[in-house]
Amino acid sequence: MRVSDSNCSPRLLDALAHKVHQHLGMDFSGERRSDLLRRLLRLAQDQQPTDTDRWLEELAFADWNKSQIQALVPLFSVGETYFRRDAQAFDWLAQHHLKPLLERRRKEGQRSLRLWSAACCTGEEAYGLLFLVDELLGFERDSWQVDLLATDINEDFLVRARHGLYGRNAFRGNDEAYRSRYFQAEGSRWRVRTAWRDRIRFVRFNLADSRQPSPMPDADLILCRNVLMYFSPARAGAALRRLLASLEPNGVLMLSSVEAGIATRAGLKGRMAASNYALTKQGSMGLSEGSAPQPDTSPIPPSWLAAANPAPGLSPQSVPASKAVTSPATAPRIQLRPAEASPAAETGPAALWDKAQQALANGRPEAARQVLHAYLDCPALSPAQQRQACLLLARSWADEHQIELARQNLERALTLDAASASAYWLLALLEQQVGNNRGALSALQKALYLEPDFVLGYFLQARLLQSEGQTKASSKSLQVCRQLLGEQAEDAPVPRADGMSCAQLLRLCEQISMGDQL
């Protein structure tokens, strides 16, 4: 049955939206009403009621018990996840939270960890966290008590997570070594090896239900990523506060980078953590429950910096202000390191390029830069190859807050190719990070001129224009962004957005539009 064939009244649809919001926290207000109806009609096709409109009416006014909620949950669950997703965020966790925490606990003689993967989906995130902790503990792992809880509202997801059996779609990119270490082949699929199986508690839990007590008080770490974006602002804020209350005093709550604005609107302040957003109990809970939501001034997440090739993005943590951008036409040539400093001067360009990418992926930026300099010393490189290397160098330096070095490499990339939309995009993000919104808009305008269907560019343009008080221009950019997203499949990935789907970015656009109307 099509949406247009239903006689569901606006009043009945309002009641259904209220019911979903009440029990699941999800926001189907405004234009999303038709999406809600479409999902419910899909369920009706499976159940084949005699009278669909009558079935919708009974659903709207029924008392939704746990059984009824579980029957509806699959309609609203997003099952898109995979191992080693947001690898940069896990690297940040290891370096900035887990390693210092482990050292502190050793000194205190308290060898225990409490970790919670909220909205764990089919378990990839939870198992990945367990693998990381075991790697950090090394030979000490047997002397530590690691309590790892993973929760989700979807019982079907939890059943699959408990089985620990995954198909090819759960692994992306070059994962052969990772898969061989932690999984064993079973036919065409892979199962988590015995050493890590049955070490995670998978429990059903509804983040939107304020009546449920926390399943893990005093957690050292909570991961809750890519779920609150579907909640209404009020429900998302309430869920955030409950999660923060579940942390031990020095604990960390990690959101996806796209949810930074949700936290800011809820009056909570955190910081970017590589490709994620980190909140702490001490840094976030100073505002009372009734605090007025703050405007969304969170930076564009660094994971959106991936341009022509995969590499770490710019880290938007605090960076010093910089001088005005030099024109690409007059940008000075960068002094490269001498060839003798190269770790593999005799190696060919292709091998050096692969080695640099691998070093970046393993969190070794200094080694990657040395290899990239050796790569740039290779004869007969095309301008495009040189430009790509400069872009990687720029990202690497920016990730360490070396703004001028990052800028110099970007300028050299533009000298090599003045029509590089990727370079202008990176330059726009760099200017935005140092608070130069006008410089960011200027660079962004060039990127959009060179790439007119650049969806993420219009989104950033809308946010920058809004911060500059240009409301009408911001709305127009947001409208273009939404139009371009509407032309794509909901589950299609947004280019340069590190796996974010078109549906997720469209949801952010809707939240911004709703906020502007308040």
Secondary structure per residue as TSV (DSSP state, phi and psi in degrees):
chain	resnum	aa	ss	phi	psi
A	1	M	-	360.0	130.4
A	2	R	-	-84.6	158.3
A	3	V	G	-57.6	-40.3
A	4	S	G	-67.7	-18.7
A	5	D	G	-86.9	-11.1
A	6	S	-	-83.7	145.7
A	7	N	-	-99.9	20.6
A	8	C	-	-61.6	121.5
A	9	S	-	-76.5	156.7
A	10	P	H	-56.9	-35.8
A	11	R	H	-66.7	-41.1
A	12	L	H	-67.4	-38.6
A	13	L	H	-65.8	-35.6
A	14	D	H	-61.1	-41.8
A	15	A	H	-65.6	-40.1
A	16	L	H	-65.8	-41.9
A	17	A	H	-62.9	-40.6
A	18	H	H	-62.7	-38.9
A	19	K	H	-65.7	-44.6
A	20	V	H	-63.7	-41.9
A	21	H	H	-64.9	-39.5
A	22	Q	H	-63.6	-42.7
A	23	H	H	-98.9	-25.9
A	24	L	H	-117.9	-10.8
A	25	G	-	79.3	-3.0
A	26	M	B	-82.1	143.4
A	27	D	-	-101.3	114.0
A	28	F	-	-121.1	44.9
A	29	S	-	-84.1	166.0
A	30	G	G	57.3	-128.8
A	31	E	G	-67.0	-14.5
A	32	R	G	-81.9	-2.3
A	33	R	H	-58.4	-41.7
A	34	S	H	-65.8	-33.3
A	35	D	H	-66.0	-41.3
A	36	L	H	-60.0	-47.6
A	37	L	H	-62.2	-39.7
A	38	R	H	-61.9	-41.8
A	39	R	H	-66.0	-42.2
A	40	L	H	-67.8	-36.7
A	41	L	H	-67.9	-29.1
A	42	R	H	-64.2	-40.9
A	43	L	H	-66.7	-39.0
A	44	A	H	-60.8	-37.1
A	45	Q	H	-62.2	-35.6
A	46	D	H	-72.1	-40.3
A	47	Q	H	-85.5	-21.0
A	48	Q	-	51.3	60.3
A	49	P	-	-69.1	156.8
A	50	T	S	-64.9	-41.2
A	51	D	-	-127.8	106.0
A	52	T	H	-64.0	-43.6
A	53	D	H	-64.7	-37.4
A	54	R	H	-65.5	-38.5
A	55	W	H	-62.5	-41.2
A	56	L	H	-63.9	-39.5
A	57	E	H	-66.0	-42.2
A	58	E	H	-65.3	-37.7
A	59	L	H	-64.8	-39.0
A	60	A	H	-66.1	-32.5
A	61	F	H	-112.2	9.6
A	62	A	S	-80.1	161.3
A	63	D	-	-88.3	109.4
A	64	W	-	-77.6	106.5
A	65	N	-	-91.2	-176.6
A	66	K	H	-61.0	-37.1
A	67	S	H	-65.7	-42.3
A	68	Q	H	-65.8	-41.3
A	69	I	H	-63.1	-43.2
A	70	Q	H	-64.4	-31.5
A	71	A	H	-67.6	-28.7
A	72	L	H	-93.4	-23.0
A	73	V	H	-53.5	-43.7
A	74	P	H	-57.4	-25.0
A	75	L	H	-67.3	-24.8
A	76	F	H	-118.0	6.9
A	77	S	-	-93.4	136.5
A	78	V	-	-105.1	115.4
A	79	G	-	-101.3	21.1
A	80	E	-	-88.0	104.5
A	81	T	-	-156.9	169.0
A	82	Y	-	-164.6	165.3
A	83	F	T	-70.5	147.1
A	84	R	T	62.3	28.2
A	85	R	T	-74.9	140.1
A	86	D	T	56.0	51.6
A	87	A	H	-58.8	-33.5
A	88	Q	H	-63.5	-36.4
A	89	A	H	-67.2	-38.7
A	90	F	H	-66.9	-37.1
A	91	D	H	-61.6	-42.6
A	92	W	H	-62.1	-44.9
A	93	L	H	-58.3	-44.6
A	94	A	I	-62.3	-47.2
A	95	Q	I	-76.4	-40.8
A	96	H	I	-102.4	-12.6
A	97	H	I	-129.6	-54.5
A	98	L	I	-71.3	-45.0
A	99	K	H	-61.5	-49.3
A	100	P	H	-61.2	-36.5
A	101	L	H	-65.1	-44.4
A	102	L	H	-62.0	-42.0
A	103	E	H	-63.8	-41.1
A	104	R	H	-64.7	-42.1
A	105	R	H	-66.9	-36.0
A	106	R	H	-60.7	-45.3
A	107	K	H	-64.9	-32.4
A	108	E	H	-83.0	-8.3
A	109	G	T	70.8	23.6
A	110	Q	-	-115.1	93.5
A	111	R	-	-95.7	73.0
A	112	S	E	-148.0	151.0
A	113	L	E	-137.7	142.5
A	114	R	E	-125.9	115.0
A	115	L	E	-126.5	140.3
A	116	W	E	-132.9	120.4
A	117	S	E	-99.5	99.0
A	118	A	E	-86.6	143.1
A	119	A	T	56.0	55.4
A	120	C	-	-77.0	-8.5
A	121	C	T	57.9	-127.8
A	122	T	T	-93.7	14.5
A	123	G	T	99.9	-4.1
A	124	E	H	-59.7	-42.4
A	125	E	H	-64.6	-43.7
A	126	A	H	-64.8	-45.4
A	127	Y	H	-64.2	-40.3
A	128	G	H	-60.4	-38.1
A	129	L	H	-67.0	-40.4
A	130	L	H	-62.9	-43.3
A	131	F	H	-60.1	-42.2
A	132	L	H	-63.5	-46.4
A	133	V	H	-63.0	-42.6
A	134	D	H	-63.1	-37.0
A	135	E	H	-64.7	-40.2
A	136	L	H	-69.1	-35.3
A	137	L	H	-77.5	-30.3
A	138	G	G	58.0	-132.7
A	139	F	G	-67.8	-11.4
A	140	E	G	-83.9	-7.5
A	141	R	G	-55.3	-34.1
A	142	D	G	-71.3	-18.0
A	143	S	G	-95.3	2.6
A	144	W	S	-110.1	146.8
A	145	Q	E	-101.1	110.0
A	146	V	E	-109.9	111.1
A	147	D	E	-99.6	106.4
A	148	L	E	-113.9	114.9
A	149	L	E	-105.6	136.9
A	150	A	E	-129.5	125.9
A	151	T	E	-125.0	153.2
A	152	D	E	-159.1	156.8
A	153	I	S	-81.6	-21.0
A	154	N	-	-92.4	109.6
A	155	E	H	-65.1	-33.0
A	156	D	H	-62.4	-40.6
A	157	F	H	-61.0	-43.0
A	158	L	H	-65.4	-37.6
A	159	V	H	-61.3	-44.5
A	160	R	H	-65.1	-37.3
A	161	A	H	-65.7	-40.9
A	162	R	H	-63.7	-35.6
A	163	H	H	-68.7	-29.8
A	164	G	T	63.2	31.6
A	165	L	E	-115.1	124.4
A	166	Y	E	-131.2	145.7
A	167	G	-	-92.7	-175.1
A	168	R	G	-61.4	-30.7
A	169	N	G	-67.9	-16.0
A	170	A	G	-81.4	-6.0
A	171	F	-	-123.8	130.1
A	172	R	-	-125.1	147.1
A	173	G	S	72.7	-152.8
A	174	N	S	-89.4	85.2
A	175	D	-	-112.6	14.8
A	176	E	H	-60.6	-48.2
A	177	A	H	-64.5	-42.0
A	178	Y	H	-62.2	-45.7
A	179	R	H	-66.1	-40.9
A	180	S	H	-65.3	-33.1
A	181	R	H	-74.3	-41.3
A	182	Y	H	-106.7	-6.8
A	183	F	E	-133.7	156.3
A	184	Q	E	-121.3	141.3
A	185	A	E	-71.0	138.1
A	186	E	E	-135.7	93.8
A	187	G	T	67.8	-124.5
A	188	S	T	-93.5	5.9
A	189	R	E	-123.9	177.1
A	190	W	E	-132.3	135.0
A	191	R	E	-110.6	142.9
A	192	V	E	-57.6	133.1
A	193	R	-	-64.8	158.2
A	194	T	T	-56.1	-35.3
A	195	A	T	-60.3	-23.8
A	196	W	T	-116.7	-3.2
A	197	R	T	-78.3	148.2
A	198	D	T	64.2	21.1
A	199	R	-	-104.8	2.8
A	200	I	E	-119.0	134.4
A	201	R	E	-89.0	114.0
A	202	F	E	-99.6	117.6
A	203	V	E	-132.6	141.5
A	204	R	E	-77.4	131.2
A	205	F	-	-153.6	137.2
A	206	N	-	-104.4	108.1
A	207	L	T	-62.0	-24.4
A	208	A	T	-85.5	-8.9
A	209	D	-	-94.3	104.8
A	210	S	T	-71.7	-11.9
A	211	R	T	-81.2	-19.9
A	212	Q	S	-78.5	130.2
A	213	P	-	-70.3	157.0
A	214	S	-	-60.7	130.7
A	215	P	S	-77.4	-10.8
A	216	M	S	-147.7	83.4
A	217	P	T	-67.7	154.0
A	218	D	T	58.8	42.6
A	219	A	E	-75.2	144.4
A	220	D	E	-80.8	-26.3
A	221	L	E	-154.2	135.3
A	222	I	E	-127.1	125.7
A	223	L	E	-102.6	121.3
A	224	C	E	-140.5	89.0
A	225	R	-	-123.0	138.6
A	226	N	S	63.6	35.1
A	227	V	S	-129.0	-39.4
A	228	L	G	-68.0	-18.1
A	229	M	G	-63.9	-19.2
A	230	Y	G	-91.4	-10.2
A	231	F	B	-82.6	160.1
A	232	S	-	-68.5	157.3
A	233	P	H	-55.2	-39.7
A	234	A	H	-65.9	-45.7
A	235	R	H	-68.8	-37.6
A	236	A	H	-63.1	-43.8
A	237	G	H	-63.2	-42.3
A	238	A	H	-65.7	-40.9
A	239	A	H	-64.5	-40.0
A	240	L	H	-60.5	-43.8
A	241	R	H	-67.2	-36.8
A	242	R	H	-66.9	-39.7
A	243	L	H	-64.6	-43.4
A	244	L	H	-62.6	-36.2
A	245	A	H	-68.0	-18.9
A	246	S	T	-85.5	-5.4
A	247	L	E	-82.9	149.0
A	248	E	E	-74.1	164.7
A	249	P	E	-51.3	-35.2
A	250	N	E	-103.6	15.2
A	251	G	E	-74.3	166.2
A	252	V	E	-127.7	136.4
A	253	L	E	-109.3	122.4
A	254	M	E	-106.2	125.5
A	255	L	E	-109.1	167.0
A	256	S	E	-72.2	158.7
A	257	S	G	-63.6	-30.1
A	258	V	G	-71.4	-12.6
A	259	E	G	-97.0	4.6
A	260	A	H	-59.2	-41.9
A	261	G	H	-64.6	-31.8
A	262	I	H	-65.1	-43.0
A	263	A	H	-64.4	-42.1
A	264	T	H	-62.6	-43.0
A	265	R	H	-64.0	-27.5
A	266	A	T	-82.7	2.7
A	267	G	T	83.5	19.4
A	268	L	-	-110.1	139.8
A	269	K	-	-117.1	126.9
A	270	G	-	-131.7	-153.6
A	271	R	E	-148.2	156.0
A	272	M	E	-69.3	140.4
A	273	A	E	-128.7	85.1
A	274	A	T	56.2	-118.7
A	275	S	T	-93.7	16.0
A	276	N	E	-129.2	-175.5
A	277	Y	E	-130.3	124.8
A	278	A	E	-108.1	133.5
A	279	L	E	-120.0	145.3
A	280	T	E	-122.8	158.0
A	281	K	H	-63.6	-44.3
A	282	Q	H	-70.2	-38.0
A	283	G	H	-82.9	-16.9
A	284	S	H	-112.6	-25.2
A	285	M	T	-91.0	11.8
A	286	G	T	-69.6	-23.7
A	287	L	S	-84.8	140.5
A	288	S	-	-76.9	168.1
A	289	E	T	-58.7	-30.2
A	290	G	T	-93.3	8.5
A	291	S	-	-60.1	141.1
A	292	A	-	-69.1	137.9
A	293	P	-	-59.1	145.2
A	294	Q	-	-97.0	154.9
A	295	P	-	-63.1	149.6
A	296	D	-	-80.4	100.0
A	297	T	-	-113.9	15.2
A	298	S	-	-65.4	146.0
A	299	P	-	-73.3	160.5
A	300	I	-	-63.6	130.7
A	301	P	-	-63.6	149.6
A	302	P	G	-67.1	-24.9
A	303	S	G	-65.6	-15.3
A	304	W	G	-83.6	6.3
A	305	L	G	-88.5	-9.7
A	306	A	-	-59.2	118.2
A	307	A	-	-110.3	-110.1
A	308	A	S	-68.0	-33.3
A	309	N	S	-138.7	152.5
A	310	P	-	-66.9	131.3
A	311	A	-	-166.2	160.1
A	312	P	-	-56.3	145.7
A	313	G	-	-92.1	178.7
A	314	L	-	-72.1	133.8
A	315	S	-	-87.8	121.3
A	316	P	-	-88.3	27.5
A	317	Q	S	-73.2	175.4
A	318	S	-	-55.1	128.4
A	319	V	-	-135.1	152.0
A	320	P	-	-71.8	154.0
A	321	A	-	-66.0	154.3
A	322	S	-	-127.5	172.4
A	323	K	-	-78.1	171.6
A	324	A	-	-62.3	153.4
A	325	V	-	-72.1	133.3
A	326	T	-	-76.3	142.2
A	327	S	-	-61.6	134.8
A	328	P	G	-55.5	-31.6
A	329	A	G	-66.5	-25.9
A	330	T	G	-113.2	12.3
A	331	A	-	-65.1	134.3
A	332	P	-	-72.2	150.6
A	333	R	-	-72.4	137.4
A	334	I	-	-81.1	136.4
A	335	Q	-	-76.0	113.8
A	336	L	-	-83.1	161.9
A	337	R	-	-69.4	149.8
A	338	P	-	-63.6	153.2
A	339	A	G	-59.4	-30.7
A	340	E	G	-69.0	-15.6
A	341	A	G	-79.0	-10.8
A	342	S	-	-68.0	137.3
A	343	P	T	-76.7	-12.6
A	344	A	T	-153.7	61.0
A	345	A	T	-64.3	-27.5
A	346	E	T	-83.2	-6.8
A	347	T	S	-79.1	147.4
A	348	G	-	-71.8	164.4
A	349	P	H	-57.1	-44.2
A	350	A	H	-61.8	-43.2
A	351	A	H	-67.1	-39.4
A	352	L	H	-63.8	-41.4
A	353	W	H	-61.7	-46.3
A	354	D	H	-63.1	-38.0
A	355	K	H	-66.6	-38.9
A	356	A	H	-64.9	-43.5
A	357	Q	H	-61.3	-42.0
A	358	Q	H	-65.3	-40.5
A	359	A	H	-63.6	-40.9
A	360	L	H	-64.6	-42.6
A	361	A	H	-63.7	-29.4
A	362	N	T	-90.9	8.8
A	363	G	T	73.2	33.3
A	364	R	-	-120.8	73.1
A	365	P	H	-63.7	-37.5
A	366	E	H	-63.6	-44.3
A	367	A	H	-63.2	-39.2
A	368	A	H	-63.6	-40.0
A	369	R	H	-66.6	-39.1
A	370	Q	H	-60.2	-43.3
A	371	V	H	-67.7	-38.6
A	372	L	H	-65.4	-37.3
A	373	H	H	-64.9	-39.8
A	374	A	H	-64.4	-37.6
A	375	Y	H	-62.1	-43.6
A	376	L	H	-68.7	-20.2
A	377	D	T	-80.1	-11.6
A	378	C	S	-66.5	137.7
A	379	P	T	-72.4	156.8
A	380	A	T	67.0	20.6
A	381	L	-	-70.1	140.2
A	382	S	-	-75.9	158.8
A	383	P	H	-56.0	-36.2
A	384	A	H	-64.5	-40.9
A	385	Q	H	-65.8	-41.0
A	386	Q	H	-63.9	-41.4
A	387	R	H	-61.8	-42.9
A	388	Q	H	-61.8	-40.3
A	389	A	H	-64.7	-40.8
A	390	C	H	-63.8	-37.5
A	391	L	H	-64.6	-41.5
A	392	L	H	-64.7	-40.1
A	393	L	H	-62.9	-41.5
A	394	A	H	-61.0	-45.5
A	395	R	H	-63.9	-41.1
A	396	S	H	-61.8	-46.6
A	397	W	H	-66.3	-40.8
A	398	A	H	-64.6	-33.5
A	399	D	H	-65.2	-21.1
A	400	E	T	-104.7	15.7
A	401	H	T	66.8	20.1
A	402	Q	-	-89.2	79.2
A	403	I	H	-64.9	-44.6
A	404	E	H	-65.4	-40.0
A	405	L	H	-65.9	-38.7
A	406	A	H	-63.5	-43.5
A	407	R	H	-63.5	-41.6
A	408	Q	H	-61.2	-41.1
A	409	N	H	-68.7	-34.9
A	410	L	H	-65.7	-41.7
A	411	E	H	-64.9	-37.9
A	412	R	H	-66.3	-38.1
A	413	A	H	-60.2	-39.5
A	414	L	H	-73.6	-29.5
A	415	T	H	-64.6	-38.3
A	416	L	H	-72.2	-30.8
A	417	D	-	-153.1	98.1
A	418	A	T	-71.0	-7.9
A	419	A	T	-109.9	32.3
A	420	S	-	-91.2	104.4
A	421	A	H	-62.8	-35.4
A	422	S	H	-62.7	-41.7
A	423	A	H	-65.7	-42.1
A	424	Y	H	-66.2	-35.2
A	425	W	H	-63.0	-46.8
A	426	L	H	-63.1	-38.7
A	427	L	H	-65.2	-40.0
A	428	A	H	-60.7	-43.2
A	429	L	H	-67.1	-37.8
A	430	L	H	-64.1	-44.4
A	431	E	H	-65.0	-37.9
A	432	Q	H	-64.1	-36.8
A	433	Q	H	-65.5	-33.1
A	434	V	T	-92.9	8.9
A	435	G	T	85.6	10.1
A	436	N	-	-93.7	76.4
A	437	N	H	-63.2	-36.8
A	438	R	H	-68.0	-40.1
A	439	G	H	-64.2	-37.2
A	440	A	H	-65.2	-42.4
A	441	L	H	-64.3	-37.3
A	442	S	H	-64.3	-46.2
A	443	A	H	-66.8	-37.4
A	444	L	H	-67.2	-37.8
A	445	Q	H	-59.9	-37.4
A	446	K	H	-69.5	-39.3
A	447	A	H	-63.5	-41.3
A	448	L	H	-71.5	-31.4
A	449	Y	H	-64.1	-40.7
A	450	L	H	-79.4	-25.2
A	451	E	-	-136.4	82.4
A	452	P	T	-63.5	-21.2
A	453	D	T	-103.8	26.8
A	454	F	-	-77.5	93.4
A	455	V	H	-57.8	-50.7
A	456	L	H	-65.2	-29.5
A	457	G	H	-62.7	-42.4
A	458	Y	H	-66.7	-34.4
A	459	F	H	-64.1	-47.6
A	460	L	H	-64.2	-39.6
A	461	Q	H	-59.5	-42.0
A	462	A	H	-61.5	-42.0
A	463	R	H	-68.4	-40.4
A	464	L	H	-67.5	-43.1
A	465	L	H	-63.5	-38.0
A	466	Q	H	-62.7	-43.0
A	467	S	H	-66.8	-23.6
A	468	E	T	-89.1	3.5
A	469	G	T	80.4	10.1
A	470	Q	-	-92.7	75.9
A	471	T	H	-63.5	-46.5
A	472	K	H	-63.6	-44.8
A	473	A	H	-64.6	-37.3
A	474	S	H	-63.3	-44.3
A	475	S	H	-62.2	-37.1
A	476	K	H	-66.3	-43.6
A	477	S	H	-63.4	-40.4
A	478	L	H	-65.3	-36.8
A	479	Q	H	-63.9	-42.6
A	480	V	H	-62.9	-42.1
A	481	C	H	-58.4	-46.3
A	482	R	H	-66.6	-37.9
A	483	Q	H	-62.8	-43.5
A	484	L	H	-65.5	-38.4
A	485	L	H	-66.0	-36.4
A	486	G	H	-65.0	-18.5
A	487	E	T	-85.4	-5.7
A	488	Q	S	-109.9	159.5
A	489	A	-	-66.2	146.7
A	490	E	T	-57.6	-38.0
A	491	D	T	-91.2	4.9
A	492	A	S	-69.8	137.8
A	493	P	B	-72.3	143.2
A	494	V	-	-80.3	126.9
A	495	P	T	-55.4	138.1
A	496	R	T	64.5	20.9
A	497	A	S	-115.0	18.4
A	498	D	T	54.1	46.3
A	499	G	T	91.6	-6.5
A	500	M	-	-64.2	136.4
A	501	S	B	-86.3	162.8
A	502	C	H	-61.2	-36.9
A	503	A	H	-63.4	-38.3
A	504	Q	H	-68.2	-42.6
A	505	L	H	-68.7	-36.0
A	506	L	H	-62.8	-37.4
A	507	R	H	-63.1	-40.8
A	508	L	H	-63.5	-40.7
A	509	C	H	-59.5	-41.7
A	510	E	H	-65.6	-39.3
A	511	Q	H	-64.3	-40.2
A	512	I	H	-64.6	-43.6
A	513	S	H	-61.5	-42.3
A	514	M	H	-63.8	-41.3
A	515	G	H	-64.3	-37.6
A	516	D	H	-68.1	-25.7
A	517	Q	H	-83.9	-14.6
A	518	L	-	-73.4	360.0
